[in-house]
């Protein structure tokens, strides 16, 4: 089927049955060892998402056929590996999210009061030129989320019913992490510094880290492909890049700038020592499990796509 749009021919993806999807994979050289299992997986998991991992098994970017010997089981093993890594990342991002919401609410409540009419005043936030519109827009978003979601949570509805207001430490429960992330950017410098000092990192770095955290959090929540995700924002070089001897290319580190390893470096700075150690142990365990299931491609190829160096566990001791 072809549609003509402003004089250009645009190919349209059409519906394919499970049988046709399997045939496409076979035509490209994939071995289907168990037809019924493959059929069940495709209808449950979605061909589009599973095929998102096929690039690891292609002969080359130009040759779209699979490396000889590639099986559906091996492709599905990478799919499941990404799911397990996503689950591990997600639960640790939720820890960071909860920590940040607690710290933010403490700082703002301590300084500006515990009623919405107190802590949501425009005067409590940055007065820098060019930020007034952002401040007003974000406060409107926060009030909207409080109004829409406030009655749906036990804690918030309790405060509304019994006290007529919702304190900041309860409000953060109904705010999205994206809103909380932006909230930090409009705070007064003194409040930003008070918060960043708890993590022992600079305000400038935390400003960059938060939207990256929010981006990965949303990706994980929607079960999108994680392993080769790249963010628009790039983190600064850290002592961890140097300590792990990350290779350089044209003066830039090849890992840990806007990839999954960059997120791991951020989590290193935000999680407690024991939390991060457990996190890296769980990631390492899943890597070892996948390595035992791979025959056609080496585990190093997957790690390279993720931006993760083989010695990443050393982060726990740095």
N, C-alpha and C positions, 0 to 999 in steps of 0.2 A: 504494500500500500504506500502510495506517495502523495504527499500534499504539496501544493505549490504555494509558497509564501513570498510575496514581493519578488516574484521572478526566480526564486531559488527553490530547488528541490530539497525537501527535508524528509529523511527516512523516519517512519513511525514504527515504534515497537508495538507489536501486536501480541495478543494473548497466546501462550503456548501451554499445551497440556503437559502433565507430568511426564508422560511418555515422550513427548517432543523435547522437553528439557533434557531428559536423559540422553536422547539421541544426539542432541547438540554436543553434549559433553563427550560422548563416544566418538563423534565425528572429528573432534579435536584431539583424539588420542587418549582419552581418559579410560581407565579400566574400571568397569562396574562389577565388583566381585559378588555383591548381593543385591539383585535387582529390587526385591521387595523392600529391603531395608532402605535402600537409596530413595525409593519412591516415597516411603513413609517420612523420611527425613526432609525431603524437598517440600512435601505438602505442609509439614509442621513448621519448618524453619524459614521457608521462602528462598527460592532459587536466587533472587537478586542479591540477598545478603551473603549467602554461601559463596556465590561466584565472586564476591568482593575479595576473596582470598586467593583467587586463581593466579594472580600475577606472580606469586612466589613459585609457581610450578610451570610457568610458560618458558618455552625455549629461549625467547628473546622478546624485547619490546615490539619488534616488528613481526616476528613469527608467533602468531597467537595459538599455535598448537602446544599441547602439553609435552613436557619432558617424557621420554620413553619410560614406561613403567609406573607413571603416576596413577594412583588409585583414588577413588572417591573417599575411601576410608581415611587416607592421609590428608586430603583436603579438609574433610570434616573434623579431623583431629586438630587442625589449626583453628578452625571455626570455634570448637569447644574450648581450646586454649585461650582464645581471645575473650570468650565469655567468662572464664574463670578469672582471668586477669582483670577484666572489667568489674567483676563483683568485688574483688579485693581492693581495687582502686576506689570504687564507689563507697564502700563502708569506711575507708580512711578519709575520703573527702567529706563524708558526713560528720566525722569526728572533728575535722578542721572547721567545717561550717558551724557546728554547734559551739565550738570554742570561740570562734570569732564573734558570733552573735552575742555570746555571754560577755565577752570583753568589751565589745562596742556598747552594749546596753549599760554596762557598769560605768564606763567612762562618761557617757552622755547623761545618765541618770544622776551620777554623783555631782556633776557640774551644773546641769541645767534643770533638774527636777524630774518628778516621776509621772506627771500628767502630760497627755498629748499636747495640751495648750502651752506647756512649758518647754518640753524637749524638742518640739517640732517648730519652734520659732525660727524664722529666717535669720534673725540676728545671731543665732547659735552657730551658724556655719560660715564658710569662707566669704569674705567680702572682696576678694580679688576681682579686678576688672575682667569682664568676660565670663564670669562664673555665675552671675546673678540669675540668668535664665535657667541654667542647669540646676541651681539650688531650688528655684521655684518649681520647676518641672518635676524634680525628684521628690520633693515634699508632697506634691499633689499625687504622685504615684503611690507613695507610702500611705497617705490618707485613704486613697482608693482601695488599696489592698486591705487596710484595716477595716474599712467599711464593708467590703465584699466578703472577706474571709473571717472577720472577727467573730461573727455569730456561729461559725461552723466548728470552732474549737472550744473544748470544755473550759480551758483556763481563761481564754479571752471573753467568752460569753459570761463566765462567772463574774469577772471584774466589771463588765458592762452592766450586768443585772444588779449587782450588789453595791458597786461604788460609783458607777457612771463614767468611769475612765479605764484605760488600759495602760499599766506601767510599761516602760520601755523593755524591761526584761521579759515581759510576756508578749509584747508586740512583735519582737523579732521572730517568734515562732510562726507567724503568719506571713512574714516577708520572704520573698524569694532570695536566693543567694545572689542573683544578679543585682537586685536592688541593694542588698547589703554591700556588695562589692562597689557599686557606684557611690554609696553613702560615704565610704571612706575618702573618696576623691574630693568631696565637697566639705569635708570637715576642716576646721581651723587647724593651722599648722601645729599648734600646741597639743591639740587632741590627737592628731595623727602621730606625733612623736611619742606621746604617752602610750599609745597602742603598739606602735612598732618596737618600742623599747622592751616590751614584754617578750617579744620574739627575738630580740637582739639582732634585728635587721633594720636596714634603712627605710625611711618613708618611701623613697623613690622605688626601691625594689618591691615593697609591699603593694604599691600602686600598680606595678606591672603584674605581680603575681596573682592578684585577686581576680581579674577577668580571665586569666588562664585557668584558674581553679574553677570558676563558674562555667567556662566553656567545657572543660572535661567532665564536670559534674552533670551537665545537661546531656552530654554525649552518653555517659554511662546510664543515666536515668532512662534514656530512650533506646538503649541497647543498640547503639550505632557501632560501626566498626571502629575499634580502638587502636589496634597495634601499630598502624602506620599513620595515625592522625598527626597533622601538623597545625600549629596555631599561628595566627597572624602576628601576634606579639612574640618578641624574642627576649629571653632573659639575658642579663649581663653575665660575663664570665665570672665564675666563682672559684674559691680555693679548692672546691671539689673537682672541678674540671682538671686543674693542675695536679692535684694529689693522685687522681686516677690515671694520669698520663693519657688523657683523651687525645687522639691524633688531631693534627691541624691540617687544614687544606686552605691555601691562600690566606693564611693567618687567622682562620676561623676554626673553632672546634667543630668537628663533624658530628658529634653527639651532644645532647644536653642543651640545646639552644631554643628550639621550638617544637620538640618532639616529646615522646612519652618519657624519655629520660630527664628532660627539663622539668616535667611535673614531679618526677621522683626526687630531683634535687630540691624543688620547692618544698615537698613534703618532709624532706630531711630537716629543713629549717623550721617547720611548723609543728610537727608531731613531737611528742616526748620521746626520749631515748628508747624506752621499752616498747612503745607503740611502733616506732620506726623499725626496730629490730625484728619484731614479729611480722611486720609488713614485708620486709625484704626476704625473710625466711619463707613466707607464703609465696611470694613471686618466684623465688628460686626453686621451690618445690614444683610449681607448675611448669617451669622451664625444663626441669629434669624429666617430668612426666612426658612432656611433648617430645623431648629428645629421644626417648625410648620408642616413640611411635613413628618417627620419621625415618624413611629409607631412601627416598629419592632426592631430597634436599637436606643439607646439614642444618642443625639448629642455629648455627652462626648466621645463616641467611635470614632467618626470622628475627634474630636479635638485631641485625643490621637494619632491617626495615623498621624496627621499633626504636632504633637509636640507642640501644642499651649495650654498653661494653660488657665483656665477659666477667670483669672484676667488679661489677657494680655493687656486690654485697659488702665490699670493703667500706662503703659509705657508712655502714653501721658503726664502724670503729673510728671514724674521723670526727 
